[in-house]
Structures are given as C-alpha cells and as structure tokens.
Amino acid sequence: MKIDYKNISTLGELKKAAYQSKSIKDELRSNLRDKISKGEETFHGIWGYEESVIPELERAILSRHNINLLGLRGQAKTRLARLMVNLLDEWIPFVEGSEINDDPLKPLSRFSRELIKEKGDKTPVSWLHREERFYEKLATPDVTVADLIGDVDPIKAANMRLSYADDRVIHFGMIPRSNRCIFVINELPDLQSRIQVSLFNILQEGDIQIRGFKLRLPLDIQFVFTANPEDYTNRGSIVTPLKDRIGSQILTHYPEEIKIARRITEQEAQLDERQAKSIYVPDLAKDLLEQISFEARQSEYVDSKSGVSARTSITAFENLLSTAERRALITGEDKTRVRLSDFMGVIPAITGKIELVYEGEQEGGDKVALILFQDAIKTLFPNYFPKIEKLEHKDAESPYDNLINWFFESEGLDLMDNLTDNEYEATLNSIPELNTLIKRHQPDIPKEDTFFLKEFLLWGLVANKKLSKRRFQKGYQFKDLYGSFISKL
C-alpha cells in the first residue's frame, strides 16, 4: 500500500494505514527485484560494469549481504555505494526526536520505547527521505571507537543528574545514528585493527559495547566497505574475522575499452558551458586522451599496484579544453579546435595522479608523462596510417618517403603554440604531402578533424623515429632526422 506520508504524523495514524516495517536489506532487495523484472537500469551512470561488477552487486543485494568493494583507486567504488540509495523506499517513518531513526513499530532505543509507552498512539512520527539515509566515513588512523560506536558523555550525565550506570549517559556514534541507513566505510584497511574488531558484534550479533555497557541494539544497517587490494600488504589489512562477517567481496576494474573510458570522461568532466560550445574536440583527440591512461597502466615507469585512476583522464580532458580556451582568448577568437600540441597542457593532470616506480622517479614526472603521450600516439597511429615497422630494409619504399624528403629538403616546420586557427591551418597546408597521405589513407575523415590528423601524422612519425621534434619556448619545430646535421658539414 502506498503511504501518503504528508498526512501521517502519529503512531496511531501509521497503524491505521497498515504500514508494514521492512529491514533495509529487505527494502533494497524488494526494490531491486522490481527494477530487474521491469528491465530498468539499476546503477545509472556506471559504464563498463554491465557484465561484471553490477551483476555481482545485484546478487549480493538480493542475498541481503554486507558488501566489500575491492579495487584500485578511481574505479567508482564509492559511486556504486551512493547509487544504492536509489534502491531505497522514498520515505520511511521514524519516531520524532529519536537519535537512531527508530522504527515506530519496532523501537530500539530507550528514548523511543519510553515515549511510546507514555503517549501510545499519539506518539509523533516524522518521515525520512532516502537521500538522508546515506552515511559515509573515511577510515583514517585517527578514527576511534567513540567516533563509530559511541562513548559515555559526562556532560549529559551531569546535566541530567544521571549515574554512569544509567545507559542514558551514552552518546551514540556514527553507526548507531545511521540505523536504517546505508553506512559506507571507505579505505577499510586503513582502520586500525582494534577499531575493526569493534565492528564484529554490530555485523553479526546485533549488540554494541560501550565502556561497561552492553546494549542489545539489533541495528538495521546496510554496510558497504571499500578497499584497495594493495592496502592488504601496505598500510594495513582487513582482519580475518571481519572479512568473514562481510557477505560478498566484489572486485572492481578499470574500463577495458577506450569507448567506455571516453563515455566516463565525457560524463564526469566539469566543463563550463562556454567551453563546450566554443571548442571542438576531434574524436581522435578523445581517443588519444584515454589511451594515455591505458599506456600508464602498462608502463614500466608507473606503479601498476597503485593503479591509474579514471580521474586522470577526466582532469586531463578538462585541462585540454582549458588549454584550447586560453589560446582562443589570447588570439581573440570566439571558437577554436583542439590541437595535438594542446596536449602539453594536460601534463600537470597526469603527473599528479600517477605513482612512479624508482625508474620513473629517475626520469622525472614530466618526462614520463611525455613518454606516455608518445606511446599513446604510437599505439593509435596504425589505426589511421600504414604501420611503421621497427626494422625495415634500407632500400624499402615507404608511404612516408615524400613527406620525409620534404623535411630533408626544407628548413623544417615551426608550429607555434598561439597561432590563430587560420595561421595554424596555413602552416600545416604548407606541406602538400600531408594532404596526399590523408586523402589516400583517411578519405572519409570529417573536415573539422583534418588538421588535427595532419598534426597527429607528424607526431606519429616522430614517435616512430622518422622525424625529429624540438621544443622551444613558444612552440615546436619538426625536422628530418639527419638533414640538419648534414647541412652543417
């Protein structure tokens, strides 16, 4: 029966409406069953987990399990936990004034039991919206049992003139106050072992122990924990008896395809409306941005155990558009297109989010970011142009011979950072061989993407050691590998 919560304000009215109490786990289970049977999306905005994580999470909810989401950083663990709120009933009743959201039909606290005993059906009832039923705590070394469970409050004892033997002197912590709610503990291994032990009885026996008190409070809580697998052997670990009390452990992962990674980045990037309207981003630029993170996850310079967060691509995308926007502001243009040289603006977003191994530290963060960028270009290059083999016969013909000869016979190409769009296009159009290669190998490329692809071709030849590239203060210079040396002889 659908309850008109606006018109119910007492326990008697609640009983007349034939309200049926449900535990939060049954609530989640029931609403999930409805969504699955109707073919509705259960975890909106989560991409790449449709055939892996989400089915496991749904099974855990149907089994009424407490859940541990285990995965590297930036794998949407906390996002998944927050989206579980959408599986709760929109409103639930609680005893007005209760610290622990007591169910009017099944009160737990002394306050609510005594209030109901005193007022009976006239006991005031309030309603709690599902958005208010999510509690979250980051596990840090300074978290105490008092923070989570509670402690004796001497001020309350003095004000109420109570003995310390009276359970009314207890000040409840975060977990009892999240009764009938979803409670998330992030980075569980960082929680000291003695604090983890304090969770045993809450998860299994349904009582809490504070100082000398042992209160039988069968709290109704959906626990969700998150953890990084590296933490099991690094900063801390999840104690075995606690793991035994967690019903399901679900492994998360990074996007397995660039298409999915792009979708996540475009959804999460915080863009100004003016950026979105005034800056055109070629598809190749979006793929290249995601490929940098894919390269980082396989790089010998990056600590794979630490992971490369999805936030790397998100902040890099924001930086990429800001780089193009800044250039347009300098040149006085209302609209512009992302250039490949704009990717130099994403380096700060990369260096701050990757953990380097010793060899990477020796190279330096900026240099490793450039290496990842070049590796990404090298990986995507064969998708657009003929592959360049590592070992080639010295007399073998190459589709790039005419382009390389152009650089051999010229002074090279200077591509400045703050050229206007017209100047940028004119600079790249000064190399006719670029047009020839694009017409031959990418005849269907959108016109708006043409100049980005021309620049991509130059950087690809550099990555494959067919051309040289030098950075100077205000731009880049592309030259052949040996011509400049020969001209000096």
N, C-alpha and C positions, 0 to 999 in steps of 0.2 A: 504494500500500500504506500502510495506517495504521501509524504507528510508535508502539510502546509506549516512549515516551521515558524512563519511570521505570526501565526495565531496561537501558538502553543507557548505558554510561559510558566506553567506549573506542572508538577509531577502528576497530578490528577488528570489534567488535560492530555498529558502524554499517554497515560494508561488508556484513556478513552479512545485515543487514536489508534490503539492496538499496535503501538510501536514495538518492534522486536529488536532486542540487543544482539549485536554481532561483534565478534572479536575482529581486530584489524586485519588479521590474516585471512579470516573468512570473507571479510569485506573486499579485500584485494582479489581473492580467489573468485568470488562471485562476479565482480565487475569485469575481471579478465575473461572469464568464461563467456560473458555476454559479448564482449568485443570480438573475441576469436570466432564465436559462432556467427556473428554478423559480418565477418570479414573486414572489420575496422582495424585501422593502424593502432598498434598498442604503444609504441615508443616513437612519437613523431620527431623528425629532425635528426635521427640517428641513422647514418648511412654506412653500409659495408658490413653490418652485423646481422642482416636479414636471415642468413642461413647458418649463422654460427652462434653469436652471443645471445641474441634476442630469444631464439627458441629455448636455449638453456635457462635463461632468466624466467621465461614464462613457465617452464616446467617447475622451477624452484618455487615460484609464487603459487602455482596450483598445488604443490606439495606442502604449502604453509611453512616453508623453511626460512630461517635467518640466512643471510647471504653474504659471502665474501667475494668481492670483485677484485681479481688479481691481475695486474698488468702494469706495463711501463707507463711513464707519465704521458699525459696528453692522449689518452685512449678513451675519453668520455665516461670514465667510471662514475664520477660524481654526477655528471649529467644524467646518466641512466637512473641513478638513485633518486634524483629530483623529479624525474618524469614519472616515477611510481606514484606520486601524489595524484596524478590524473586517474588512477585506478581506484581512488577512494570515493566513498559517497560524498556528495557535495556538502551536506550538513550532517552533523551528529549532535545530539543533546548532551549537556553536562550540567552538573549541579552548580548553580551560580555561586561563585566565591571559592570553589574548590581549587586547590593548588595543583592537583594532579588530574584534572579533567574527568572527575568521577562520573561514571555512567549512572544516571538517576535510578535505573532499575537494578544495578549491581554496584553499589558504592563500596569503595575500598578504604578510604581514609576515615579516621575518627571524626574529623570535622563533618563530613557528609553524612555519616551514619547518625550522628547526634542531631544534625539539622533535620534529617528526615524523620527521626524519632519524635522531635519536637513539633514539627509543622505538618507532617504527614503529606497528604495530597496537595497541600498549599506550598510545598517546597518550591522555591523559584528555580526555573530551568532556563539556561541560556543555550545558544547554538554556536557550534564551532565550525568554521568553513574549512574545507580540505586544504586550502592554501596556507592555513595556520597550523597544519599538522605535520610539519617537516622541521626537524631539529638536526643540527649538524655541528660536530665538534672535530677540530683538527687535533690529532694526537701529537702532543709536544712533550718533551721531558718534564716540563713543569706542571703537567696536569696531575691533580691529586684525587684521592678517593672522595674527598669532600666536594670537589667540583662535580664529579659524576654522580655519586650516590647521595651524599648529604653529610651533615655534621650536627652536633649539638650547638644550639645558639644560646650563649649565656645571656645576651641582651633580652631575648624573648623570655627566657626563664625569669629574669629579674622583673621585667615589665608585667608579666602575668602572674608573678609570685608563685612559680611552679618549682617543684623539686626536680632535680636532674634525673630522678627515676621516672618522671612522667614523660611519655612519648610525645607530648605536645611541644616539648622544647626542641624537637628536631627541625632543622631547616633542610628541606629536600634539595637535592642536587638536580642536575640537568636530566638525568634518566627518569627518575620518578615524575618530574614535571612534564616529560614527553609521553606520559601514559596515553594510550590510544592513538599514538602518532608513529611516524617513521623516524627512526633515530639513526643517523649516519656517523660513524667514526672513521674519518679519513686518516690514511697512513697508520693503520693499526700497529705495525711492528715498532713504531716509534714510541708507543705507550709502554711505560715501564712494566716489567713482568708482574710486580706486586699489584699494579693497577689493573692489569688484565685479569689477575686472579679474582679481583673484587667483582668481576662480571659473571663468574661461574654460576652463582646462585640465581641471579636475575634471569639468565638464559635458560636454566634447567629447572630449578626448584621453585622459583617464584617467590622468593623472600629476599629481603635486603637486610644487611647487617651494618649498623652504625654505632660505633663505640660499644657500649654494653647492650644496646638494643638489638633484638632480632625480631623484625616486623614481618608478619606474613602478609605480603602485598603481592599478589599474583598480577604483576603489571602486564598490561596488554600492549606490547610494543613490537613493531616490525624492525628488527635490526638489520642494517646494511653496513658492512665494513668494506673499506678499500685498502689495498696494499700493493706495494711494488715488489716483485719477486726478488729483486736484488737485495731488498732490505732483510730478507731472511738470513743472509750471511754478512750483512754490512752493519747498519746501525743497530739492528735489533732483530727480534724474531717474534712470531706468534707462538705463545706457549701451547704445548700439545693438548692439554685438557680443554683449552678454549677452542682450538681448531676442531676438536671432537664434538663440541656443542654447536658448531655452525653447520647448518644443514647442507648447504650447497656452496661449493667454491667454483667460480666461473672465470675462465681465462679470457681476457680481452686481447685485442691485437690492433695493429696499425692497418690503415687501408691497403688493400692488396693490389689495387688498380689506380692509375692516375685519374681516371674518370671519376671515381668515387672521391679521391682526395680533393679534386677540383670542386666537387659539389659541396664538400665540407667547408673548404676555404671560402667559397663564394657566400655560403650561408652565414658563416661566423664573422667574416671581416667587417669591422666597424668603419663604414665609409660615409663621408659627407655626401649629401645628395648632389652637390655641385661636382664632386669628383666623378660620381657615377655617370652624370650626364655629359661632362665635358671631356672625358678621357676614354679613348677607345683602346681596348686591350685585345690583341690578336689571340686566337686560340692557341697558337704555338707558344706565345708568351706564358699563358696559363699552364700549359703542359710543362714547359721548361721550369717554371717556378716549383711545381710539385716534384719534378724529377730531382731537384737539388736535395730535397728531404730523403727521397729514395736512395740517392747516392750516399748521403750521410749515414744512413742505416747500414750500409755495407762497407763504409770506408775504413781503411786500416788506421786512419788518424783519429777516428771517433770511437768513444767507448760504447760499444753496442749494448752492454748490460745496462747502461743508463737510459738508453733509448733516445729517439729524436721526436719530440712532441709534435703533434699536429698544429700546435700553436706557432711552430716555426714558420710554416707556410702561411698561416693566417697573418702574422705580423709582417712577414716579408711581402705579402701582397699589398698590405696597407702602405708599407714603405715604398713599394714600386709605384703605386699611384701617386703618392706624395712627391716622389722624385719627378715624375712627369708634370705634375701640377706646378711644382716650384719653377720648373723650366718654362712652362707656359706663362707664368706670372712675370718672369724675367723678360721674356721676349714679347710680352704684351698680346698673346694670342688667347682667344676665347676657348678654342678647342685644340686638342692635340692627340697624338697617338703614342702609345708606349713604344720606346725604342729598346733595342737589346742593351745598349750602353747604359740605360736607366737601371739595369740590374745591379750596377755598382752601389746603388743606393740601398739595396737590401742587405748588404753585408753586416751592418750593425744588428739586424734582426736575427741573423744566423749565428754570429759569434757569441751572442748572449744566451743561446739556447742549446748549444751542443757541448757535451763534456768530452774533452780531448784526452787521449792516452798520452804516454810520455813522448812518443814520436811526434804527435800532433802539437804538443806544447813546445817542442823544439822548433817546429816550423812556424808556430805563431797562429793565433786565431784567424787573422785577416787572410793570411796566405792559404790556410786550409779552406776557408770559405771560397776563395778564388779557384782552388783546385776542384772543389765540389761543383762549382759553376761550370768549369771547363769539362769536367767529367759528364755533367748533365747534357751539355751541348754535344759531346762526343757520342753519348748513348742515343740521343734523338736524331742525330744527323742522318743515319742510314734510312730513317723513315721518310725523308724528304729528297735526298740526293743519293747518287751511287756511293756505295760503301768504299772507303779508302782502306786498303789492306796495309797491315804493318810492314810486310815485306813485299816489295814489288821489284820486278826486273827493271834495270836501269833504262832499258830502251822501250819499255812497255808504254803504249799510249794511254793517256788518262783523259777523262772528260773535262778535267780541270786545267789541261795544258795551256789553252789560250788565255785563261784568266791569270794563271801563274806567270805566263810570259808578259802579260800586260804590266804586272807589278815589276817584273825584271827590267822591262824597258822604260819604266817611268820612275818618278821620284817617290812613288807610293801614294797613299791616301791618308789625309788628315781628317779625322772625324771629330769635330769639336762638340763639347757637352751641350752648349747653349745655342745651337743653331736653331733658327726658325724652321718650321716644317718645310717651307719652300726651299730654304738653303740646304736642309738635310736631304731632301729628295734630289735636288740638283747635284749634290756631292756624290750620291750613290749612282745617279744616272750618268755620271761622267765615266763609268766603267761599263761599256756596252756588253761585255762578256757576261755580266751578271744577268742582264735581261735574257740573253740567249739561253743560259742554263736554266733559268726559271721557266721560260716558255717550253723548254724541252722536257723538264722533269716535273714541273708543277703547273701545268697549263690552266688548271681549274682553281687556282688559289684566288680567294677574294681580293679585289683590288686594294682594299684597305690594309691587307696583310702583306702586300708585295714588298714594301720597303723593309719591314721587319725581317722578312725572309731573306732579302738581299744581305742585310747585316748579319743574319744568322749564318749564311753561307760563308762570309768572310771569317767569322769567329770559328766556324767549323773547320775551315782549312788551317786556321792557327792551332786549334786543338789537335789536329792530325799532323801537325808539323809540316805543313805545306807552305805556310806563310808565317811571317813574324809579326808580332804586335808589341808596341811600346806605349806605355802610359806616360803622358807628360801632364803638366799642371792643369790644363783646361780641356783635355780630350785624349784621343787615341790616334796612333799612327800605325797603319798597316803597310808592310813592305814585304818583298820577297826575302827568302832566307839568306841568299848569298850575293844578290846584286849589289847591295850597298858596300859589301866588303870588296867585291871585285873592282867597283868603280874607284876605290881608293888606291888601287895598285898602279 
